[in-house]
Amino acid sequence: MAPPAATPVTTRRSWLTVAWTLMRLSAILLVPLVWIHVVIQDMLVGVHRINLEYVAMRWASLGWRIYDAGLLCFAFAHGTNGLRQVLEDYIHGRRARRVIRVLLFCFWLGITALGAAAVIGGVGS
């Protein structure tokens, strides 16, 4: 006798499911981005040699600007989403959770825009 056929499970994609997925993806992308950054900046270049001229030289390349912007965006998104999860463990009201989510999203958007403007704007000589 054949085993019964498996019934496919359908789930509704909510905003929280998307946030959960993005948290995992940002963690996967952050690990190599951070380690490459640490190896280059701290081991190869050395912290004592990093100054405004070094940053201007590095950011003269579009590739390094994209790399730094990606590191910045993923780190802020990952950290803000983690903060949201911690706060939701302590905030039980539905309305309060919604307010916290909106405030954290606005905070993330503002910090990311400010950081992106700094990376895109570059450094002055």
C-alpha positions in Angstrom: 0.0 0.0 0.0 1.4 3.4 -1.0 1.9 6.1 1.7 -0.6 9.0 1.6 0.3 11.9 -0.6 1.8 14.9 1.3 -0.5 17.9 1.5 1.2 21.1 0.4 1.1 23.8 3.1 0.4 27.3 2.0 1.4 30.2 4.1 0.5 33.9 3.8 3.5 36.2 3.2 3.3 39.0 5.7 5.6 41.9 6.4 7.1 40.0 9.3 7.9 37.0 7.1 9.7 39.3 4.7 11.6 40.9 7.6 12.6 37.5 8.9 13.9 36.5 5.4 15.8 39.8 5.0 17.3 39.3 8.5 18.8 36.0 7.4 20.0 37.3 4.0 21.6 40.4 5.5 23.4 38.1 8.0 24.7 35.9 5.2 25.9 39.0 3.3 27.3 40.8 6.3 29.7 38.0 7.4 32.0 38.2 4.3 31.6 42.0 4.0 32.7 42.6 7.5 35.6 40.1 7.4 36.9 41.6 4.2 36.6 45.0 5.7 38.5 44.0 8.9 41.3 42.2 6.9 41.8 45.2 4.6 41.5 48.0 7.0 42.9 46.6 10.2 45.5 44.0 9.0 46.7 45.2 5.6 46.4 48.9 5.9 46.6 49.3 9.7 44.3 51.6 11.7 47.2 54.0 12.4 47.4 54.8 8.6 43.7 55.5 8.1 43.1 59.2 7.7 41.0 61.6 5.5 43.4 61.2 2.6 43.2 57.4 2.7 39.4 57.5 2.8 39.4 60.0 -0.1 41.7 57.8 -2.1 39.6 54.7 -1.4 36.3 56.4 -2.2 37.7 57.7 -5.5 36.8 54.2 -6.7 33.1 53.5 -7.3 33.5 49.9 -6.3 34.7 50.8 -2.8 31.8 53.3 -2.4 29.3 50.5 -3.4 31.0 48.1 -1.1 30.9 50.5 1.9 27.3 51.5 1.1 26.3 47.8 1.0 28.1 47.2 4.3 26.4 50.2 5.8 22.9 49.4 4.6 23.0 45.7 5.5 24.4 46.4 9.0 21.8 49.1 9.8 19.0 46.9 8.4 20.2 43.9 10.4 20.7 45.8 13.6 17.4 47.7 13.4 15.5 44.5 12.7 17.2 42.8 15.6 16.2 45.7 17.9 12.6 45.4 16.6 12.6 41.8 17.6 13.9 42.5 21.1 11.5 45.3 21.7 8.5 43.1 20.5 9.4 40.6 23.2 8.7 43.3 25.8 5.9 45.3 24.1 2.7 43.3 24.0 0.1 45.8 22.8 -0.8 45.6 19.1 -0.9 49.3 18.7 2.3 49.9 20.5 4.1 47.3 18.4 2.8 49.0 15.2 4.1 52.4 16.5 7.5 50.9 17.3 7.7 49.3 13.9 7.0 52.6 12.1 9.4 54.5 14.3 12.2 52.0 13.8 11.6 51.9 10.1 11.8 55.8 10.0 14.9 55.6 12.1 16.5 53.0 9.8 15.5 55.0 6.7 16.9 58.2 8.1 20.2 56.7 9.3 20.7 54.8 6.0 19.9 57.9 4.0 22.4 59.9 6.0 25.1 57.2 5.7 24.4 56.8 2.0 24.7 60.6 1.5 28.0 60.5 3.3 29.3 57.7 1.1 28.0 59.1 -2.1 29.0 62.7 -1.2 32.5 61.5 -0.4 35.1 63.4 1.6 36.4 66.9 1.0 40.1 67.6 0.4 
